[in-house]
Protein backbone atom coordinates (compact mmCIF):
# COMPACT_ATOMS: atom_id res chain seq x y z
CA UNK A 1 0.00 0.00 0.00
CA UNK A 2 2.90 2.35 0.77
CA UNK A 3 4.52 1.65 -2.60
CA UNK A 4 1.23 2.11 -4.34
CA UNK A 5 0.65 5.46 -2.66
CA UNK A 6 4.16 6.70 -3.45
CA UNK A 7 3.95 6.00 -7.17
CA UNK A 8 1.47 8.81 -8.01
CA UNK A 9 3.56 11.28 -5.99
CA UNK A 10 6.69 10.38 -7.94
CA UNK A 11 4.75 10.69 -11.18
CA UNK A 12 3.50 14.13 -10.15
CA UNK A 13 7.02 15.29 -9.32
CA UNK A 14 8.34 14.05 -12.64
CA UNK A 15 5.50 15.73 -14.48
CA UNK A 16 6.12 19.01 -12.68
CA UNK A 17 9.84 18.84 -13.42
CA UNK A 18 9.37 18.29 -17.17
CA UNK A 19 10.05 21.58 -18.99
CA UNK A 20 7.22 22.98 -21.02
CA UNK A 21 7.80 22.92 -24.76
CA UNK A 22 8.68 26.36 -26.08
CA UNK A 23 6.04 27.72 -28.44
CA UNK A 24 7.18 28.00 -32.06
CA UNK A 25 7.92 31.45 -33.47
CA UNK A 26 5.12 33.12 -35.41
CA UNK A 27 5.00 32.27 -39.13
CA UNK A 28 7.56 34.06 -41.28
CA UNK A 29 6.41 35.04 -44.76
CA UNK A 30 9.18 34.67 -47.33
CA UNK A 31 8.70 35.83 -50.92
CA UNK A 32 11.10 33.90 -53.14
CA UNK A 33 12.40 34.68 -56.63
CA UNK A 34 15.28 33.11 -58.53
CA UNK A 35 17.05 33.13 -61.88
CA UNK A 36 15.68 36.45 -63.05
CA UNK A 37 18.70 37.14 -65.32
CA UNK A 38 17.99 40.86 -65.67
CA UNK A 39 14.25 40.45 -66.28
CA UNK A 40 13.17 41.08 -62.68
CA UNK A 41 10.89 43.96 -63.71
CA UNK A 42 8.51 41.44 -65.31
CA UNK A 43 7.64 40.16 -61.84
CA UNK A 44 6.04 43.51 -61.02
CA UNK A 45 4.72 44.54 -64.45
CA UNK A 46 3.44 41.31 -66.04
CA UNK A 47 0.08 40.50 -64.43
CA UNK A 48 0.19 36.94 -65.81
CA UNK A 49 3.07 36.00 -63.49
CA UNK A 50 0.87 35.20 -60.50
CA UNK A 51 2.33 34.22 -57.11
CA UNK A 52 2.54 30.51 -56.39
CA UNK A 53 1.43 29.68 -52.86
CA UNK A 54 2.67 26.27 -51.68
CA UNK A 55 -0.19 25.96 -49.16
CA UNK A 56 -3.91 25.56 -49.41
CA UNK A 57 -4.50 28.02 -46.60
CA UNK A 58 -2.72 30.96 -48.24
CA UNK A 59 -3.88 30.40 -51.82
CA UNK A 60 -7.11 32.32 -51.36
CA UNK A 61 -5.34 35.32 -49.87
CA UNK A 62 -2.87 35.28 -52.75
CA UNK A 63 -5.65 35.42 -55.32
CA UNK A 64 -7.32 38.20 -53.36
CA UNK A 65 -4.11 40.23 -53.31
CA UNK A 66 -3.65 39.80 -57.05
CA UNK A 67 -7.26 40.75 -57.76
CA UNK A 68 -7.03 43.82 -55.52
CA UNK A 69 -3.78 44.91 -57.13
CA UNK A 70 -5.31 44.51 -60.59
CA UNK A 71 -8.39 46.51 -59.64
CA UNK A 72 -6.37 49.31 -58.07
CA UNK A 73 -3.94 49.76 -60.94
CA UNK A 74 -4.78 50.81 -64.46
CA UNK A 75 -2.67 49.56 -67.35
CA UNK A 76 -0.97 52.95 -67.50
CA UNK A 77 -0.17 52.90 -63.77
CA UNK A 78 1.18 49.38 -63.95
CA UNK A 79 3.40 50.32 -66.87
CA UNK A 80 4.72 53.36 -65.01
CA UNK A 81 5.10 52.02 -61.48
CA UNK A 82 4.45 48.30 -61.54
CA UNK A 83 2.49 45.93 -59.35
CA UNK A 84 4.13 45.23 -56.00
CA UNK A 85 5.31 41.80 -55.04
CA UNK A 86 3.13 40.09 -52.42
CA UNK A 87 3.97 41.58 -49.03
CA UNK A 88 6.11 39.60 -46.61
CA UNK A 89 8.84 39.69 -44.01
CA UNK A 90 11.74 38.54 -46.20
CA UNK A 91 12.47 38.96 -49.89
CA UNK A 92 14.82 36.15 -50.89
CA UNK A 93 16.52 36.00 -54.30
CA UNK A 94 18.20 32.63 -54.84
CA UNK A 95 20.74 33.85 -57.39
CA UNK A 96 21.41 34.49 -61.09
CA UNK A 97 20.19 38.06 -61.03
CA UNK A 98 22.98 39.34 -63.29
CA UNK A 99 23.22 39.34 -67.09
CA UNK A 100 25.90 38.25 -69.53
CA UNK A 101 27.52 40.67 -71.94
CA UNK A 102 29.90 43.59 -71.92
CA UNK A 103 30.99 45.42 -68.80
CA UNK A 104 28.72 48.43 -69.40
CA UNK A 105 25.71 46.20 -70.06
CA UNK A 106 26.33 44.21 -66.89
CA UNK A 107 26.81 47.37 -64.80
CA UNK A 108 23.57 48.94 -66.02
CA UNK A 109 21.66 45.72 -65.36
CA UNK A 110 22.97 45.62 -61.78
CA UNK A 111 21.87 49.23 -61.26
CA UNK A 112 18.37 48.36 -62.53
CA UNK A 113 18.24 45.33 -60.24
CA UNK A 114 19.20 47.42 -57.21
CA UNK A 115 16.57 50.02 -58.14
CA UNK A 116 13.94 47.28 -58.48
CA UNK A 117 14.89 45.84 -55.09
CA UNK A 118 14.58 49.28 -53.53
CA UNK A 119 10.90 49.43 -54.53
CA UNK A 120 10.01 46.18 -52.75
CA UNK A 121 8.55 46.54 -49.24
CA UNK A 122 10.40 44.08 -47.02
CA UNK A 123 12.27 44.37 -43.74
CA UNK A 124 14.93 41.93 -45.01
CA UNK A 125 16.21 41.58 -48.57
CA UNK A 126 18.65 38.72 -49.07
CA UNK A 127 20.34 37.90 -52.38
CA UNK A 128 22.37 34.72 -52.91
CA UNK A 129 25.15 34.72 -55.43
CA UNK A 130 24.44 32.43 -58.40
CA UNK A 131 26.84 31.08 -60.99
CA UNK A 132 26.16 34.06 -63.32
CA UNK A 133 26.67 36.66 -60.59
CA UNK A 134 29.72 38.69 -59.49
CA UNK A 135 31.31 38.21 -56.09
CA UNK A 136 31.50 41.89 -55.28
CA UNK A 137 28.49 44.05 -55.92
CA UNK A 138 26.89 46.72 -53.74
CA UNK A 139 23.19 47.46 -53.46
CA UNK A 140 23.26 51.07 -52.17
CA UNK A 141 19.65 51.91 -53.03
CA UNK A 142 17.96 48.80 -51.66
CA UNK A 143 20.42 47.97 -48.87
CA UNK A 144 20.00 44.32 -49.84
CA UNK A 145 22.49 41.83 -48.43
CA UNK A 146 24.54 39.79 -50.93
CA UNK A 147 25.40 36.31 -49.65
CA UNK A 148 28.66 34.98 -51.14
CA UNK A 149 29.52 32.24 -48.63
CA UNK A 150 27.49 29.78 -46.52
CA UNK A 151 25.77 31.92 -43.92
CA UNK A 152 23.39 31.43 -41.02
CA UNK A 153 20.72 34.06 -40.38
CA UNK A 154 18.09 34.18 -37.64
CA UNK A 155 14.98 36.19 -38.51
CA UNK A 156 11.81 36.21 -36.46
CA UNK A 157 13.02 33.26 -34.40
CA UNK A 158 13.59 31.07 -37.48
CA UNK A 159 17.06 29.92 -38.56
CA UNK A 160 17.83 30.27 -42.27
CA UNK A 161 20.80 28.44 -43.80
CA UNK A 162 21.90 30.41 -46.86
CA UNK A 163 24.15 28.66 -49.41
CA UNK A 164 25.24 30.59 -52.54
CA UNK A 165 26.77 29.00 -55.62
CA UNK A 166 30.14 27.33 -55.08
CA UNK A 167 32.35 25.20 -57.31
CA UNK A 168 34.49 23.90 -54.47
CA UNK A 169 34.29 20.32 -53.21
CA UNK A 170 34.53 21.33 -49.55
CA UNK A 171 31.06 22.45 -48.65
CA UNK A 172 29.40 23.08 -45.31
CA UNK A 173 25.68 23.66 -44.93
CA UNK A 174 24.91 25.02 -41.45
CA UNK A 175 21.82 23.38 -39.89
CA UNK A 176 18.68 25.48 -40.00
CA UNK A 177 14.91 25.38 -40.14
CA UNK A 178 15.14 26.32 -43.81
CA UNK A 179 17.86 25.94 -46.46
CA UNK A 180 18.06 28.43 -49.29
CA UNK A 181 20.59 27.48 -51.96
CA UNK A 182 21.17 28.52 -55.54
CA UNK A 183 21.72 24.96 -56.76
CA UNK A 184 19.23 22.16 -56.00
CA UNK A 185 20.31 18.97 -54.26
CA UNK A 186 21.35 16.17 -56.60
CA UNK A 187 18.48 14.29 -58.26
CA UNK A 188 15.78 16.53 -56.80
CA UNK A 189 14.11 19.03 -59.15
CA UNK A 190 17.39 19.23 -61.08
CA UNK A 191 16.66 17.64 -64.48
CA UNK A 192 17.67 19.89 -67.38
CA UNK A 193 16.02 20.08 -70.79
CA UNK A 194 18.68 17.65 -72.06
CA UNK A 195 17.78 15.11 -69.37
CA UNK A 196 20.92 15.61 -67.28
CA UNK A 197 20.81 15.82 -63.50
CA UNK A 198 22.59 19.06 -62.64
CA UNK A 199 22.07 19.28 -58.87
CA UNK A 200 24.86 19.26 -56.32
CA UNK A 201 26.04 15.98 -54.77
CA UNK A 202 28.22 17.86 -52.28
CA UNK A 203 25.28 19.96 -51.15
CA UNK A 204 22.98 16.99 -50.69
CA UNK A 205 25.64 14.94 -48.97
CA UNK A 206 26.39 17.74 -46.52
CA UNK A 207 22.74 17.84 -45.43
CA UNK A 208 22.43 14.05 -45.23
CA UNK A 209 25.31 14.04 -42.74
CA UNK A 210 23.60 16.49 -40.39
CA UNK A 211 23.24 15.35 -36.80
CA UNK A 212 20.61 18.09 -36.43
CA UNK A 213 17.03 17.57 -37.67
CA UNK A 214 16.61 17.84 -41.45
CA UNK A 215 15.31 21.21 -42.66
CA UNK A 216 11.60 21.86 -42.81
CA UNK A 217 11.92 23.54 -46.21
CA UNK A 218 14.64 23.66 -48.89
CA UNK A 219 14.41 26.48 -51.46
CA UNK A 220 16.53 26.37 -54.62
CA UNK A 221 16.67 27.48 -58.25
CA UNK A 222 19.39 27.30 -60.95
CA UNK A 223 17.68 24.63 -63.08
CA UNK A 224 14.88 26.51 -64.83
CA UNK A 225 13.22 23.29 -65.95
CA UNK A 226 13.09 22.01 -62.38
CA UNK A 227 10.44 24.49 -61.22
CA UNK A 228 8.09 22.69 -58.84
CA UNK A 229 7.99 21.01 -55.45
CA UNK A 230 8.74 17.63 -53.94
CA UNK A 231 8.76 16.07 -50.49
CA UNK A 232 11.99 14.25 -49.66
CA UNK A 233 13.51 12.44 -46.68
CA UNK A 234 17.15 13.38 -46.23
CA UNK A 235 17.74 10.97 -43.39
CA UNK A 236 18.67 12.17 -39.97
CA UNK A 237 19.15 10.14 -36.83
CA UNK A 238 16.74 8.53 -34.41
CA UNK A 239 13.42 10.33 -34.18
CA UNK A 240 14.31 12.57 -37.13
CA UNK A 241 14.85 9.77 -39.67
CA UNK A 242 11.30 9.90 -41.04
CA UNK A 243 10.99 13.66 -41.20
CA UNK A 244 10.21 15.01 -44.65
CA UNK A 245 11.55 18.19 -46.19
CA UNK A 246 9.53 20.27 -48.60
CA UNK A 247 11.86 21.09 -51.53
CA UNK A 248 10.79 23.95 -53.81
CA UNK A 249 12.55 24.98 -57.01
CA UNK A 250 11.51 28.62 -57.43
CA UNK A 251 13.23 29.44 -60.76
CA UNK A 252 11.37 32.17 -62.64
CA UNK A 253 13.03 31.98 -66.07
CA UNK A 254 12.06 29.99 -69.14
CA UNK A 255 13.63 26.60 -69.89
CA UNK A 256 17.13 26.66 -71.35
CA UNK A 257 18.95 29.93 -71.82
CA UNK A 258 17.01 32.68 -70.07
CA UNK A 259 15.32 35.21 -72.34
CA UNK A 260 12.17 35.95 -70.32
CA UNK A 261 10.36 35.10 -67.09
CA UNK A 262 7.49 32.59 -67.23
CA UNK A 263 6.79 32.04 -63.51
CA UNK A 264 5.74 34.31 -60.68
CA UNK A 265 7.25 34.49 -57.19
CA UNK A 266 6.84 31.77 -54.58
CA UNK A 267 5.22 32.90 -51.33
CA UNK A 268 6.07 30.72 -48.35
CA UNK A 269 4.71 31.03 -44.82
CA UNK A 270 7.42 29.29 -42.82
CA UNK A 271 5.84 27.75 -39.74
CA UNK A 272 2.36 27.47 -41.23
CA UNK A 273 2.66 25.35 -44.35
CA UNK A 274 5.01 22.86 -42.72
CA UNK A 275 3.02 22.23 -39.54
CA UNK A 276 1.79 18.79 -40.58
CA UNK A 277 5.26 17.82 -41.79
CA UNK A 278 6.75 18.21 -38.32
CA UNK A 279 3.78 17.47 -36.07
CA UNK A 280 5.31 14.16 -35.00
CA UNK A 281 8.82 15.53 -34.58
CA UNK A 282 10.07 16.56 -31.11
CA UNK A 283 12.62 19.06 -32.36
CA UNK A 284 12.03 22.79 -32.14
CA UNK A 285 13.57 25.94 -33.61
CA UNK A 286 15.49 26.25 -30.34
CA UNK A 287 17.00 22.80 -30.84
CA UNK A 288 17.87 23.59 -34.44
CA UNK A 289 19.49 26.86 -33.40
CA UNK A 290 21.56 25.07 -30.76
CA UNK A 291 22.80 22.55 -33.33
CA UNK A 292 23.56 25.32 -35.78
CA UNK A 293 25.54 27.30 -33.22
CA UNK A 294 27.91 24.37 -32.82
CA UNK A 295 28.67 24.43 -36.54
CA UNK A 296 29.24 28.15 -36.98
CA UNK A 297 32.23 30.36 -36.25
CA UNK A 298 32.02 32.36 -33.05
CA UNK A 299 32.77 35.77 -34.57
CA UNK A 300 29.83 37.31 -36.45
CA UNK A 301 30.43 39.10 -39.72
CA UNK A 302 29.48 42.75 -39.91
CA UNK A 303 26.83 42.25 -42.56
CA UNK A 304 23.74 44.46 -42.51
CA UNK A 305 20.86 44.04 -41.83
CA UNK A 306 20.93 40.50 -40.40
CA UNK A 307 24.49 40.20 -39.09
CA UNK A 308 24.90 36.54 -40.11
CA UNK A 309 27.72 34.25 -39.05
CA UNK A 310 29.93 32.81 -41.83
CA UNK A 311 30.51 29.08 -41.69
CA UNK A 312 34.03 27.72 -41.37
CA UNK A 313 34.50 24.65 -43.63
CA UNK A 314 36.00 21.54 -41.97
CA UNK A 315 39.25 20.03 -43.11
CA UNK A 316 37.54 17.43 -45.27
CA UNK A 317 34.06 16.43 -46.33
CA UNK A 318 32.69 13.56 -48.37
CA UNK A 319 29.50 13.17 -50.35
CA UNK A 320 27.71 9.98 -49.33
CA UNK A 321 24.80 10.75 -51.62
CA UNK A 322 21.76 8.52 -51.72
CA UNK A 323 20.04 8.09 -55.07
CA UNK A 324 16.55 9.48 -54.54
CA UNK A 325 15.03 11.54 -57.29
CA UNK A 326 11.98 11.75 -59.47
CA UNK A 327 10.48 13.70 -62.31
CA UNK A 328 8.82 17.03 -61.65
CA UNK A 329 5.30 16.41 -60.40
CA UNK A 330 5.67 12.69 -59.63
CA UNK A 331 5.28 13.39 -55.92
CA UNK A 332 2.74 16.19 -56.23
CA UNK A 333 -0.25 13.88 -55.77
CA UNK A 334 1.11 12.74 -52.41
CA UNK A 335 1.34 16.28 -51.12
CA UNK A 336 -2.46 16.45 -50.84
CA UNK A 337 -4.00 19.30 -48.93
CA UNK A 338 -0.60 20.58 -47.83
CA UNK A 339 0.38 21.91 -51.25
CA UNK A 340 -1.11 23.52 -54.26
CA UNK A 341 0.98 21.48 -56.67
CA UNK A 342 -0.04 23.74 -59.51
CA UNK A 343 1.96 26.72 -60.62
CA UNK A 344 -0.74 29.39 -60.90
CA UNK A 345 1.36 31.39 -63.34
CA UNK A 346 2.31 28.56 -65.68
CA UNK A 347 -0.14 27.28 -68.31
CA UNK A 348 2.05 24.37 -69.35
CA UNK A 349 0.91 22.10 -66.52
N, C-alpha and C positions, 0 to 999 in steps of 0.2 A: 504494500500500500504506500509505503514511503517512496519507493522508486517510482511508482506510478504517479504520485503527486508531484515529484520533482521534475518529471519529464516536461510537462507544459511550461513550467517556470524557465527551464533551460531554453525551450523553444522560443519563449517570449523574449528572453535576453538576446538570443541570436538574431531574432527578427528586428529588435530595436537597434542592434549594432550594425545591421546591414545598411550601407550607405544608399541613399536614394539616388536613382539614376538621374543624371543631369538632363534637363530638357534640351532638345535640339535647338540650334539657332533658328531664327525665322527664315523662311525661304528667301533665297537670293536669286533675283532675276538677272540672267545673263543673256545678252543679245549677241549672237555669234555670226561672224562673216568670215569668209576665207577665199583666197585665190581670186581676188578682184582684178589684179593685173592692170590697174589704171582705169578701170571702168566703174569705180565705186559709186560715181554719181548716179548710175542707173538704179541703184538700190533705193534712192530717194526721189527719183523722177519717173520711173517706169512703174505705173500702177499695177501691171500684170505680175510683178515679182512680189507675191504675197508672202507674209511671214509663215514659216512652218513651225507649228507648235507640237512638240513631241508628246503632249499629254491631252487626254480627252477633256480634262477640267478647264484648260486654258484656251482651247480652240475657239469656244464661243466668244470669249473676250477679244481674241485676236481678230476675228471677223468683224466684231463691233468696232474695234479701233480702226480697221481699214475702211469700213463703211463711213465712219464719222469723218475720217481724214478726207475721203473722197468727196463727201458732201460739203465739207468746209473749204475746199480748195477748188477753184476754177482751173481750167486747163492753162490759162495764162499765168495764174499764181503758181501752179505746180512747176511750170517751165521756168519761172523766174526764181523761185525760192526752193521748191522741192518739198515732197512729203517727208515728214520726219520718220526716222526708224521707230519701231515700237519702244516705248519707254522702259527703262530697266535700271538696275544698279551698276552693272558692269557692261561695257562694250568690249568685246574680245575679238580681235582680228587674228586669225590663225596663220597668217603669213602669205607671201607672194602678193604683196600690194604694189610692188614696183613694176616698171616696164623695161623692156629691152630696147636698145637703140643707142644713139649717140649721147654724149654727156649732157648736152643742152636739153635734149628731149627727156632724159631721165630726171634731170634736175627740176624741170617744169612739172613733170608728173608728180614728183614728191611734194612740191609746193601745193599742187591741187589736192593731193591726198590729205595733207595737213590741214588745209582750209576746210575740206569736207569733214574731217574729224572734229574740227572746232565747232561745227554747227550741231553736233550730236549732243543730246542732253544726258550725260552720264556722270556720276561721281568718279568713276574709274574707267580709264581707257587704256587697255593693254594691247600691244601689238607684238606678235611673235615674228621673229625673222624667218622667212622662207628661203628656199634655195635660189630664188630670183632676186632676193633683197640684199642691199648693202649692210655691212656691219655697223657702220657709223652714219647715223642720220638723226637729226634733231627735229622735233615737232614743236617749234616755239609757239605756234598759234593755238594748238589744241592741248598742249602739255601732256600728250600721250606718252606712255612709257614703252620704249622698245626693249624687248627681251631678246638677248643674244646668247644667253647661256642658261642651263637648267636652273630654275628659280622657284622658290616657294613663297607664296603670298597668302596672307590670311585676311579675308574680307568678310565682314559681317558674321564672324565666328566660323566660317567655312575655310578649309585649307585647299588652295589651288596649286597644283603642281604644273609648272609652265615649262615646256620643252621645245625650244626652237629647232630649226633644221641644223643638223650636224652630220658631217661626213666621217667623223672619227669612230673607231671601233670601241673606244672606252666611253661608255655612256652610263650615267646615273640618272635615275628618275626618282626624285624625292617622293615619299609616300604622301598622299593627300586624298581628300574626299573626291576631288575631280582632277583628271589629267587633261591638259590642253596641249596638244602637240601639232606641229605642222604636218608631219608624216604619220600615216596610220600604222598601226601594228601589222606585222606580216600576216597575210592571208585573211585579213578582215577589212572589207570595204576598200580593197586596194587593187582590184583588177582593172588594168588599163584597156583601152580600146583594142589593143593588139592581143589581149588575153594574158599578158604578163602580170605577175604579182609583184607590185612595186613597193610594198610596205617594208617596214624596218624590223629585221630579226633582232637586232641589238636592243631596240626599244621594247619589243614584246618580251624578250628574255629578261630584261631588267625588271619589268613589272612582275613577271612570273616568279622571280626570286624574292619578292618582298616577303618579309616576315610580318609586316603590317597587313591589315585587311585590304583586299583589292579595292580599287576606286569604285565609287557609285556610278560615275559617268566618265567616259573618255571622249573628248572632242578632238577631231582631226580634220584635215583637208588634203591638199596636195594632189590627190588623184581625182580629177574632175569627174570621171566616170563612176567613182565610188560613192557618190552622193546617196545617202540613205542611213538606215539605222539597223543595228543588230545587237542581240543580247548574247554575251559571251562569258564563260567562266575562265578566269585566268589562274585558277588554283588558289593558293593560300594554304594556311595550315589550320588543322583542327576545325573549330567551329566555322571558320571562314571559307572552307574548301568549296562549299556549294554556292557561295554568293555570286550573283551575276552582276556584270557590269553592262550598262547601256552605252554602246559605242555609236557615235553619230559622226558621219562624214558630212561636213557643212560646206563643202566647196560650192561656190556660186557660179563659176565659169562654165562655159560649154565644154563638151568633150573634145579631147585633143588640144591643139594649140589654142590658147585663149584669144578670142576676138570679140566676145560679148559676154554678158551675164544672162543666165537662163533660170536662176533660182533666187528666191528671196532669202532673207536672214532666218536663222534658227533662233527661236526664243525658248529659253530653258529656265524653268523655275527649280533651281537646285534645292532639294529638301521637300518638294511637293510631289514631283513626278516620280521620284525614286522611292517613295515611302513603302510601297508593297515589295520592292526589291530587297529591302533591308529589314523588313518587319521581324524576321526570325533571326536576325544577327545581333549579338550582344555588344558589338563595338559601337562607339560613339565618336563624334567629331573630336572630343577631348582625347580619346585613345589614339585616334589617327594623328592628331597634332603632337602627342607625346612621342609616337614612333617617328614622325617626321623630324622632330627636333634632334633626335639621335643621329640622323643622317645628314644634317646640315651644318655648315661651318658656324662657329660661334659669333663671328663678327658680321653684322649686317652691312649690306652695301648701301650707300647713300643714293638710293634711287627713289625719286618722287613719282607718284604720290603714295606708293604702297610700302616702300622700304623693305623690299624682299631680301632674302638671304641666299647668296649664290651657293650652289652645291659643289663640294670638293670631290672630284672623281677618285675612286679607290685605285690601288696600284694595278689591279687587273680585274677584268670582268669577262664572263663567258656569255654564251647565248642561251643554250638549253631551250630551244624553241619547240613547242608542241605544234603539231600540224592540225590546226582547227580553223577552217575557213568557211566559205559558202558564198554563193552568188548573191548579189544585191536582191533583197526582198524575200529570200528563201526562209528567213526566220520571222518575217513580218507578221505572218498569221498567228504565230505563237505569242506575240506581244499583247494581243487582245485589247482589253479596255485601257491598258497602260499607255499605249501609243496610238497616235494617228499615223499609221504607216503609209501615208499618202502625202506626197509633196504638193501642197496646195498651189504652188506656183509653177508646176511642171506638168504639161499636158501629155507628156510621153509615157506616163504610167509609172 
